Amino acid sequence: MARYSRSAGKDVKRAMHKRKKGTLKSGKGGKGGKVKSRKQAIAIGLSEARKKGKKVPKKSSSKRKSSSRKRKSASKRKSSRKSKK
């Protein structure tokens, strides 16, 4: 079973063409600067496909993992403070 729909692939392809032309902009409403990186262009294409409701996997959980690590380390600090008193 395919992870990405054909139309999602077309959205990424469109973003890559825009990047090559130099017309792809980052940020909400394209108010940011020009996109120069290939990876960023792919990410923009995928996020546009997600917004349209096309078949695209969820964002990678790397950000979620780091936030949960922060919470765990904060709770460890609190527990160590209690034990010192």
C-alpha positions in Angstrom: 0.0 0.0 0.0 1.3 3.4 -1.0 2.2 5.9 1.7 1.6 9.0 -0.4 -1.2 9.6 -2.9 -0.3 10.5 -6.5 -1.8 13.9 -6.1 0.4 14.5 -3.0 3.4 13.7 -5.2 2.1 16.3 -7.7 2.0 18.9 -5.0 5.6 18.2 -4.1 6.6 18.3 -7.7 4.9 21.7 -8.2 6.7 23.0 -5.1 10.1 21.8 -6.5 9.4 23.5 -9.8 8.5 26.7 -8.0 11.8 26.4 -6.1 13.8 26.0 -9.3 12.1 29.0 -10.8 12.8 31.0 -7.6 9.2 31.8 -6.9 8.7 29.5 -3.9 8.4 31.4 -0.6 8.4 30.2 3.0 6.1 31.2 5.8 2.4 31.8 5.9 1.0 33.3 2.7 4.4 33.2 1.1 5.6 36.3 3.1 8.9 34.8 4.0 12.1 34.7 2.0 12.9 32.5 -1.0 13.3 28.8 -0.5 16.7 27.6 -1.6 16.9 24.2 0.1 15.5 21.1 -1.6 14.3 19.6 1.7 12.4 22.7 2.6 10.7 22.7 -0.8 9.6 19.0 -0.3 8.3 19.9 3.2 6.3 22.8 1.8 4.8 20.5 -0.9 3.8 17.9 1.7 2.3 20.4 4.1 0.2 21.8 1.3 -1.0 18.3 0.4 -1.9 17.7 4.1 -3.9 20.9 4.2 -5.8 19.8 1.1 -6.6 16.5 2.9 -4.5 14.2 0.6 -3.0 11.0 1.7 0.3 11.9 3.4 1.7 10.4 6.6 1.8 12.6 9.7 4.8 14.7 10.5 7.8 12.9 11.9 7.6 12.5 15.7 11.1 13.9 16.2 9.7 17.2 17.6 7.3 15.3 19.9 10.1 13.2 21.2 12.2 16.2 22.2 9.3 17.9 23.9 8.6 14.8 26.0 12.3 14.6 26.9 12.1 18.1 28.2 9.1 17.2 30.4 10.9 14.2 31.8 14.0 16.1 32.6 12.0 18.9 34.3 10.2 16.3 36.4 13.5 14.8 37.4 14.8 18.2 38.5 11.7 18.7 40.7 12.0 15.3 42.3 15.7 16.0 43.1 14.8 19.3 44.7 12.3 17.6 47.0 14.9 15.0 48.1 17.5 17.7 49.0 15.1 19.3 51.5 
